[in-house]
Amino acid sequence: MFTATVPTGSKAEVYAALVEQARGLLAGEPDRIANAANFAALVFHGLPDLNWAGFYFHDGRELVVGPFQGLPACVRIPVGRGVCGTAAATGATQVVPDVHAFEGHIACDAASRSEIVVPLVRDDGSLLGVFDVDSPLPGRFDDEDRAGLEALCTVYMEAIS
């Protein structure tokens, strides 16, 4: 049985601990849905000041909500629209300090004020989806969060490949 602990320390130390926990949690399980469910829970409970953490999977046309933690979410997001769709279209992590200032932001949870979205790209370059994290605090995410969440998402992608 896996036992998660809420990491403490600097932001870099918290992310390093979460990466190790993710490796242990996902080890030996290749199923993308099972791993996405546990991964979302790990991040949601392991990082402070979040109100949503989860996946949107690309179905070939648009992003469709997958496993998550938080309030009910938008079910479908067009690629290129909103923060998630922009990350999917550009292949670049989006760090948004103020979602209200992001043109075309899709408000699934009115409490969200900042957001970070990491694109999930397979080894062959195709889009699997995105990992989306929201906070009720403006300016919650920075470059340390970008590096930490990208490292975490690498663990997820390696587990399912």
Secondary structure, DSSP 8 states (H G I E B T S, - for coil): --------SSHHHHHHHHHHHHHHHHTT---HHHHHHHHHHHHHHHSSS-SEEEEEEE-SSEEEEEEEEES---SEEETTSHHHHHHHHH-S-EEES-GGGSTT---SSTT--EEEEEEEE-TTS-EEEEEEEEESSTT---HHHHHHHHHHHHHHHHHH-
